[in-house]
Amino acid sequence: MAIGSRLRLLTEKVTTDAAKVYNLYGVRLQPKWFPVFYILSKGEAKSITDISKEIGHSHPSVSTIVREMNKEGLIKEEKDETDGRRNVVSLSTKAIEINKKLQSQLADVNNAVEDIMSQTQNNLWHAIEEWEYLLEQKPLLRRVLEQKKLRESKEVEVVEYQPKYREVFKALNEEWISQYFKLEPQDIKSLEDPQGYIINNGGAILVALYKGEPLGVCALVKMNDDTYDYELAKMAVSPKAQGKGIGLILGNAIKEKARSLGSSNLYLESNTTLKAAISLYEKLGFKKVAGRTTPYERANIQMAMDL
C-alpha cells in the first residue's frame, strides 16, 4: 500500500505539471495520449493490439485513447494493406503538424528530467526496470505467500509417534483417502494398529505439530526385499494446515529418520491425480520407477530415491 501510494503521489505531481507543460508550448495534447502519439509519430500505421503491446497498456485503454484522439482529428483509420480484416491507425495531417511543434517541448522536458536525474543518487528508470523485472519473474502475491509459509513453518515441530496420536494418524489418513479414493484392506491394517503394523516391524511414524496441535503425519514402513529399505507411506496433512509447508517439513524429516535407521533409499506409491503430492515428492528428490507389484488399487505411480 505504501509503495502504491508513493508512486501515485509522484505520478500525480508529474501528470499535473505535464498538462501545464503542453499549455506552455501551445500543444493541444492530453498527457495520457502521449504514449500512443509517440508510437504513431514514427510513421508506421499500427493496430490497437500492436500499440497495446508496445506501450504496455491494456487493449481497452488504448482503444479509449484512440477514440479520444480521433475526436480531436489527430487519428486516421484505414484497412491494413496486408490484412484487410483489421483496421490500423496513424497520425492525421493535423497531428503530424503538432508533432513538429512538439520537438522543442520534448527537448526541454528531456533536459529538465536529465537535470533532476543528475541531482539524485538513484536512477529512477533503472529502479523501475528492476522492480518490473523482479515482479514479472515472481509476483508480489507469490512472494508474500512464501513469506507467510516461511513464518508459519517456524511454528511447526516434528515429533515421534506416541499412542496419544493414534486417532489423529487414523483420522487424517482416512480423511484424504476417502476424499479421493476408498479405504483398502492395507489401509485398514496400518490405520487400526500403527504401533503393531508399522513401528513394531521396524518402521517409524512422525507427527507434525503446528502450535502444539497435531496436523500432519507420515510413516516409514520397513520393506522386506532386496531393492528398497523403507517405504514412505501414510503422509497426510489436515486441510486447515495446508499451505504452511508442513508436507515438505514432514518429508524432509522422514528422510532424516530413514537415514538414522540405516536406510540407503526410500520408496513410495501414489496416484497421478494427486498433482500436489507428486510435486512434493519430486521436490523431495523422488523419481518415477516401475516394476513392483502393489497391494493398492489406487496406486498408478511408483517413485524412489537414494539417500
N, C-alpha and C positions, 0 to 999 in steps of 0.2 A: 504494500500500500504506500509506503514511504517513497520507494523508488518511482512508482507510477505518479504519485502526487508531485514530486520534484520535477519529473520530466514534463508533466502537464503545465506546471507553472512556468518552466523555461520556454516551452513551446508557445504559451500564451504571450509571453513577453516578446518573443521574436516575431510571432504572427501579427501582433498589434502594430509593431513598428514596420513590418513588411508591407502592410496595407498603406501606411503613410508614405513609405518609400515610393510605391507606384504612383501615388498622387503627386509626390515631389517631382517626378520626371514626366508627369502628364501621360502616363501609360494606363490605358483602360483595361487592366487585367486584375483578376482576383488572385491573391497569393496561392489559393488551393488549386488553381488551374495550371500553375507553372510546370509541374512535372509532365503533364500531358502536352502542354505548349512546347516545352523544351524538346521532348522526344520527336514531335512532329516538325520542329524547326530545322531538323536535319535534312528535311526534304522528301523523305520516303513516306508514302501513304501506308497506313497500318490499320489492322483490325483492332477492335476493342480488346480482344483476347491478347493480341501481341503487346499492346500498350500495357495491359494489366501485368503481364509477366515481366516486362522491362522495368517498370517503376515499383513493382511490389505492392500494388493496390488491388483491391478486390474488383471483379468484373462489374458489379452493380455500381461501385464508387466511380469507376472510370466512365461508365455509361452516363451517370448523372452529370459528371463534369463535361463530357462531350455535348450533351443536350444543352447545358447552360451556355457553353461556348458557341454552339450553333445558333442559339437565340440572339447572341451578340454579333452574329455574322462573321465569326472567326474560324468556322469549320466548313469544309465542303465534303460531301459524302458521295461516293460513287461505287460502282461494282468493281470487284477485284478483277484485274485483267487475266490473272492466271486461274481464278476460280470464281466463276460468275454466280455461285450460290451465296457468296458472302460479300458484305459491304466493307469498304475501307474508308478511312477518313484522312484528311490532310488539311494543312492550313490554307485559309482563303487568301485572296489578294490583300484584303484588309489586315489580316493577321501578319502577313509577310512584311507589310509596311511597319506594323507595330514592332516586329522583331528587329528591324533596322534601328528604330529609335531605342530599343531595349539595350543595345550593346553597351552604350556608355553607362547606363544604370548597372548592368551586370559587372562591368569593370570596377565601378566604385564600390558596389556591395562586396565583391570578391576581396578588394583591398581592405575594406573595413573588417571583414571576417578574418583575414590574414593578420591584421593588426591585433585583434583580440587573441588569436592563437599565439602570437608572439609574446603575449603577456601572461600566458598560462603555463603551468608546469606539466599539465597532462593534455595530450592531444585528444580532443573530444571525438573526432572521426574514428581514430583508432580504437578508442574505448568502446564506442558504439558497435564497431565492427566485431570486436572481441566478444561483447555480450551477445550480439546477434548470432555469431558462430556457435558459441557455447550453448545457447538456448536451443539452437537448431539441432545440435548433437544430443542434448538431453534437456527437455522442457523443465521449467521450474516445478511443476506439479510432481514430476517423477523424482526430482531432487529432494523435495520436501518429504515424499513418501519414503525415500531411502533413509533420510534423517530420522523420521518417525520410527521406522523399523529398527534402526541402529539404537535409538534411545530406549525403545521398549525391549530390545533384545538384551540389554544390560540388566533387566529385571527378571530374566529367565535363569533358572537354576536347574541343572540336570542332576537327578539323584538316582540311586539304586532302588530297584523294586523292593517293596515291603508288602506283607499281606494286606495292609490297610488300603493299598492301591488296587486290589484285585477287582473291585467293582468298577473302578474308573477304567482300568485296562479293558475290561469286557465291554463297558458301555460305549467308549469312544470307538472301538473297532466295530461293534455291532451297528453303530450309527452310520459310519461311512460305507460299510459293506452293503447294508440294507438300502442305502440311498441309490447305489448304482447297480448292485447285483443281488445275490441271495446268499444267505449263510450256507456253507457247505460242511460236511462232516468233519473235515480237517480243521475248519474254523472253530467248531463247537468244542473239539477236544482241547485245543490250546486256550480258548477263552474261558472254559469252565474250570480248568485246573492249570493256570500258568506256572505255578510253583512246581507241580509234578511233571508236567509235559515239557516245559522249557528249561527252567532253572536246574532242577534235579538231574536233567540229562546233559548237563554241561553247558547250558546256554545262559543267557542273561536278559534282563529287561531293564530299560532305563525310563525314567519318568521326568517330564519337563514341568517344572513349577513356574507359573507366572504370578508374581506377587504372592507366592505361597500356595496358589491353587493349582492342582494337577490338571493340566490342559493338553498334554501331549504324551504319547507313549511310543516305544519302539522296542522290538525284541531281536535278539541274536539266537538263532536256533542252530544247535550243533548238528552238522551233517555227517552221516556215516558213509562216506565214499572217498575215492582216491583223488577226486578232482577239486572239490571245494571243501573248505573247513567249516564255514558258518554261512547261514542264510540270514539276510536282513529281512525281517518279517514284522507284520502287525504294527506298522507305523501308522499312527492316527493322531490328528490334531483337532481339537474342538473348533467348530466353525467360528465361535466368538473370539478365538485366539489366532485365527488365520490372518496373515499379513504382518505378523510380528517376527517372522523369520524363525519360528520355533522348529519347523521341519528341517531347515538347514542345520540349526544348532544340534538337534537330536541326531541327525545323520552323521555329523562330524564326531559327535560324542560316541556314537555306536561304533564308528571306525576305530577310534582310540581304544574302546573297550575290547574290540576284536583283537587289536594288536597286543593288548595286555594279556589276552588269553592265549597268545602264541599263534594267532591266525595269520596266514600269509595272503589270504584272499577273502572276498565276500561275494555272495551270490544272492539274487532276488528274482521274484516273479511278479509280473504286474499285468496291466491291460492298457493297450494303446489309447483307449478313450480317456484315460486319466492323464491328460496332457500336462497338467501342473506337476503331477507326481513324476512323470517321465523326465520332465525338465529338471526337477530337483535331483533325481538320480544321476542325470548326466552331469550336473554341476558338481556332484559329489565325486564323480570320476568313473561311474559305471558305463560300460559299453555293452551293446547287444551281443548275445551269444545264442547258440541253439544246440539242440540235440538231446536235451534231457526230457524225461517223462515227468509230467506234472500231475499232482493229485487234485488240482483245482480246475474246474470247468472254465472259470473266468480268465485264467491266465493265458494270454496270447503273445507275451513277450518275456524273454529271459535275459537278464543282464548280470554282468560280473565285473569285478575289478581286482587288481593286485594291490596289496597293502605294502 
